[in-house]
Amino acid sequence: MAATVLLCDGAAFVRDLFGDALEGAGWTVVARAETGEAALAALRRHRPRVAILDVVLPDRDGLALIEEIRIAAPDTAVVICTSVGDAAVRTACAASGAAVVLRKPVAPARLIEALQAFAR
């Protein structure tokens, strides 16, 4: 069985770029969510191994979403991919429970490499 991943990013092109690359690498993308609310619904339904999030989302702060995911699905690893350049924000992501924090632009190959620790 392929490892499962949930994508949440406000930009459709990022969801498509990452989703297509992950599927090509053998991951099962269970949802490509635009909002935190949609991500939480998909998370509860699918219980993915990994959730990939941006910090900036249309409906909520990604830091708050990390905490919501940690409560709703503590076994789901959170990976942050963000263009926010503030090191304090990236540090806060890690402190909130993100297993990996990557700064955009992130090449799909780099993302896949970062996820190898979570593959089953």
C-alpha positions in Angstrom: 0.0 0.0 0.0 1.4 3.4 -0.9 1.9 6.1 1.7 -0.8 8.7 1.8 -0.5 12.4 1.7 -2.9 15.4 2.0 -2.0 18.7 0.2 -3.2 22.0 1.4 -2.2 25.2 -0.4 -4.2 28.2 -1.5 -2.6 28.1 -5.0 -4.0 25.5 -7.4 -0.7 25.4 -9.4 1.2 24.4 -6.3 -1.4 21.7 -5.4 -1.1 20.4 -9.0 2.7 20.5 -9.2 3.2 18.8 -5.8 0.3 16.4 -6.2 1.3 15.2 -9.7 5.0 14.8 -8.6 4.0 12.8 -5.5 1.7 10.5 -7.4 4.4 10.0 -10.0 6.7 9.0 -7.1 4.2 6.4 -5.8 2.4 8.4 -3.1 -1.4 8.3 -2.9 -2.7 11.9 -2.7 -6.0 11.6 -0.8 -6.9 15.3 -1.2 -5.7 18.6 -2.7 -7.4 21.1 -0.4 -7.4 24.9 -1.0 -8.5 25.8 2.5 -7.7 24.7 6.1 -11.3 23.7 6.5 -11.2 21.4 3.5 -7.9 20.0 4.7 -9.4 19.2 8.1 -12.4 17.5 6.6 -10.1 15.4 4.3 -7.8 14.6 7.2 -10.6 13.2 9.3 -11.9 11.2 6.4 -8.6 9.7 5.2 -6.1 9.9 8.1 -3.1 10.4 5.8 0.5 9.6 6.8 1.6 13.1 5.8 -0.1 16.5 5.5 1.7 19.1 3.4 0.6 22.7 4.3 1.4 26.3 3.5 1.4 28.8 6.4 -0.7 31.3 4.5 -4.2 29.9 3.7 -7.3 31.6 2.5 -9.3 30.8 5.6 -6.9 30.4 8.5 -3.4 30.7 9.8 -1.3 27.6 9.0 0.2 27.7 12.5 -3.3 27.2 13.9 -3.9 24.4 11.4 -0.8 22.5 12.5 -2.1 22.5 16.0 -5.6 21.3 14.8 -4.0 18.5 12.9 -1.9 17.5 15.8 -5.1 17.1 17.9 -7.3 15.5 15.2 -4.7 13.1 13.8 -1.5 12.9 16.0 0.0 10.2 13.8 -0.1 12.4 10.7 3.3 14.1 10.1 3.0 17.7 9.1 5.3 19.2 6.5 5.3 22.9 5.9 6.1 24.4 2.4 5.9 28.2 2.6 7.2 31.3 0.9 7.1 33.2 4.2 10.7 34.3 4.6 10.6 35.1 8.3 12.8 32.7 10.2 10.6 33.2 13.3 7.6 31.9 11.5 9.5 28.8 10.3 10.8 28.2 13.9 7.2 28.6 15.2 6.1 25.9 12.7 8.6 23.5 14.0 7.7 24.3 17.6 4.0 23.7 16.8 4.8 20.2 15.6 5.8 20.4 12.0 8.2 17.5 11.2 9.7 19.3 8.3 9.7 23.0 7.2 10.7 23.9 3.6 10.9 27.3 2.1 9.3 27.9 -1.3 10.2 27.6 -4.0 10.5 23.9 -3.4 11.4 21.6 -6.3 9.1 18.6 -6.3 12.2 16.3 -6.1 13.3 18.1 -2.9 9.8 17.6 -1.4 9.8 13.9 -2.3 13.2 13.6 -0.8 12.0 15.2 2.5 9.0 12.8 2.6 11.1 9.6 2.4 11.3 9.4 6.2 7.5 9.0 6.3 7.1 6.5 3.4 5.6 3.2 4.4 
